[in-house]
Structures are given as C-alpha cells and as structure tokens.
Amino acid sequence: MKFIDIPDASRITGDPVNRTTIISDGKIQQDGVEIIKIELLQYKIKSEEKLGDYSVITALIQTDLGEIEILYDEGYRGKNALQDSANMLTQNLGLSGLILRSLISLKNHIEKN
C-alpha cells in the first residue's frame, strides 16, 4: 500500500526526473516499524530563465507497513538540487526527523483506512 502525503500532489504526476537512494536494505527499526528503503525523488515543475529549474523533492520511505511519499523540499534549488538535498539530509541529522515524520504520517493514513 502506498500513500502520498504532499500538498497538491497533482504537481508530481508521472515519473521523477531523478532519484537517489539514501538507505537500501538498511533494516532500521523505529517504533516497531522496519524501514526498508529511503529515496529522494526530484520532480522538475518549471524552468525560469533567471531562476533556473523549480524542483519538488520528495522522500519515498518503504516500510514493512507500506510506502509513503512525503514532501522534503521545493523551490529554485539549482542544477544539483537532488544531490544538495541528499547531502543536507545525511550530513545534518535530518534523517531521524524524516523517519519520524514519515512514520507518523504513515500510521495516520493506515488508521484512516
């Protein structure tokens, strides 16, 4: 089961233009949930001559309860938007916050269904 928890999810229809794996087969346990894989996905929404590409970066978290895709970042972030986001996530203790936020959202979606 996959849930999308992104404001105006219609902006990210189709396949992402780029993706990077943060954790694969890490088998991290958090609050009784097994985190199997975490990826960041980049969707390019528009391009401005002066500002460059406008990207929506989402995090796709695969767990033993299901998958959830949540908003991670968005804006005019330059040509290396995805790699910059991945570096920020892994180098600044953002991973634990992302996991906790994702699990809260995933559990809320599961309870509603």
C-alpha positions as CSV (number, residue, x, y, z in Angstrom):
1,M,0.0,0.0,0.0
2,K,1.4,3.4,-0.9
3,F,0.3,6.8,0.5
4,I,1.1,10.2,-0.9
5,D,1.3,13.0,1.8
6,I,2.1,16.0,-0.3
7,P,0.1,19.3,-0.6
8,D,-1.2,19.5,-4.1
9,A,0.0,16.0,-5.2
10,S,-1.1,16.7,-8.7
11,R,2.2,18.6,-9.2
12,I,4.1,15.3,-9.1
13,T,2.3,13.2,-11.6
14,G,4.4,11.0,-13.7
15,D,7.9,9.7,-13.1
16,P,10.5,11.7,-11.3
17,V,13.3,13.1,-13.4
18,N,15.9,12.0,-10.9
19,R,16.2,9.9,-7.8
20,T,18.8,8.9,-5.3
21,T,18.8,6.1,-2.7
22,I,19.7,7.2,0.9
23,I,19.2,3.8,2.6
24,S,18.7,0.5,0.9
25,D,18.1,-2.7,2.9
26,G,19.1,-0.9,6.0
27,K,16.5,-2.7,8.1
28,I,16.3,0.2,10.5
29,Q,13.8,-0.3,13.3
30,Q,11.8,2.7,14.6
31,D,8.8,2.4,16.9
32,G,8.3,-1.2,15.9
33,V,8.3,-0.4,12.1
34,E,11.1,-1.7,9.8
35,I,12.5,1.0,7.4
36,I,13.5,-0.9,4.3
37,K,14.4,1.8,1.9
38,I,14.6,5.6,1.7
39,E,14.9,7.5,-1.6
40,L,14.7,11.1,-2.6
41,L,12.9,11.9,-5.8
42,Q,13.1,15.0,-7.9
43,Y,10.3,16.4,-10.0
44,K,11.0,19.4,-12.1
45,I,7.9,21.6,-12.2
46,K,9.0,24.5,-14.3
47,S,12.0,26.4,-15.5
48,E,12.7,30.2,-15.4
49,E,15.4,31.8,-17.4
50,K,16.8,33.8,-14.5
51,L,16.0,31.4,-11.6
52,G,16.6,28.0,-13.3
53,D,14.6,24.9,-12.5
54,Y,11.9,24.8,-9.9
55,S,12.1,21.3,-8.3
56,V,9.9,19.4,-5.9
57,I,12.0,16.9,-3.9
58,T,10.0,14.2,-2.1
59,A,11.1,11.4,0.2
60,L,9.8,7.9,-0.5
61,I,10.0,5.7,2.6
62,Q,9.4,2.0,2.2
63,T,8.5,0.1,5.4
64,D,7.0,-3.2,6.4
65,L,3.7,-1.4,6.9
66,G,3.7,0.2,3.4
67,E,5.2,3.1,1.5
68,I,4.7,6.8,2.0
69,E,5.9,9.7,-0.2
70,I,6.2,13.0,1.6
71,L,7.4,16.5,0.6
72,Y,11.0,17.1,1.6
73,D,11.9,20.4,-0.2
74,E,10.9,22.6,-3.1
75,G,11.9,25.7,-4.9
76,Y,14.5,27.0,-7.2
77,R,17.4,25.0,-5.9
78,G,19.8,24.9,-8.9
79,K,21.2,22.2,-11.1
80,N,22.3,20.0,-8.2
81,A,19.0,20.2,-6.3
82,L,18.7,16.5,-5.6
83,Q,22.3,15.9,-4.6
84,D,22.3,19.0,-2.4
85,S,19.1,17.8,-0.7
86,A,20.6,14.3,-0.1
87,N,23.8,15.9,1.4
88,M,21.7,18.0,3.7
89,L,19.7,15.1,4.8
90,T,22.6,12.8,5.6
91,Q,25.1,15.3,6.9
92,N,22.9,17.3,9.3
93,L,21.0,14.8,11.4
94,G,17.9,15.2,9.1
95,L,17.4,11.5,8.6
96,S,16.0,10.8,12.1
97,G,13.5,13.7,11.7
98,L,12.5,12.5,8.3
99,I,11.9,8.9,9.5
100,L,9.8,10.1,12.5
101,R,7.7,12.5,10.4
102,S,7.2,9.8,7.8
103,L,6.1,7.1,10.3
104,I,3.6,9.5,12.0
105,S,2.1,10.3,8.6
106,L,2.1,6.6,7.5
107,K,0.4,5.5,10.8
108,N,-2.2,8.2,10.4
109,H,-3.0,7.1,6.9
110,I,-3.3,3.5,7.9
111,E,-5.6,4.3,10.8
112,K,-8.0,6.2,8.4
113,N,-8.2,3.3,6.1
